């Protein structure tokens, strides 16, 4: 599944916060959020336009078991932003994309992509008992990704690979390739991302959760694309980043933290492509590249369709739209 930057990264903060038996008349302070969180509660946005609510970790798991998805905004809640009206409805095109025109350059790189390599990466990822964001095995999995990406980037002074650390054990991984025509740190980014964590909803901390498809598949796709581009001496004119996010299954924790940091730094993002559950299709069905139907930039969607038609042997199809808040397929 491919998701829009707006959907994956939006930090949903509303006008008030509800605690059982307590209603806040105005945005609560950072100190208040920290105080309630210290008691074991998590601040969740369950639906656009609805006030965030406090839930326990067990409440979160029950919501996930029921297929109800959410943003956990505990670490990213900002009282200065809480009064903003957030709109994540489909919006008009905000960026212009040229028609695909680099087949002669891209085809040789495509031919170097290796399913054997991806199977090897996936074997390593699924060998961890689980990749839950607060576990030692989850942290070890992020270290494996970091080490693998760092090895691929060796010898390239224009590439930096960093650990984006969080208050929990597992860190996110970011690989940045400088733009040859726009080396400035303020140049707009193109981001390709996936989430590195997995979860066993019955027993998140010690239960087995290989997460081969969700989202080992997207993770290894990005690893192999990054390897192939570096091996081909890819030098983008504008900067490109590869992101592997921590804590997606628990409420898009890592991606929200990165988004907040980028927003505060004034980082401009031109476009974002997120890969999730890219390895499975129902037996007997047609294998396609599914494009997310909700909360997408119209121009980017049109561009993705052109990319698939130009460079892929698969067809594209639109995923079924979801209009019940955040209760869609965020997994």
Secondary structure, DSSP 4 states (H G I P E B T S, - for coil): -EE-HHHHH-----S-EEETTEE-SSPPPHHHHHHHHTTTEEEEE-STTS-EEEEEHHHHHHHHHTT---EE-TTT--TTTTTSPP--S-B---S--PPP--HHHHHHHHTT--HHHHHHHHHHHHHSS---TTSHHHHHHHHHHHHHHHHHHTT-TTEEEEEE--SSS--EEEEEE--SS--STTSPEEEEEEE-----SS-TTTS----IIIIIIHHHHHHHHHHHHHHTT---SS-EEEEEES-STTTSHHHHHHHHHHHHHT--EEEEEEE-S-S---TTSPPEEEEP-SS-BHHHHHHHHHHHHHH-SSEEEEPPP--STT-S---
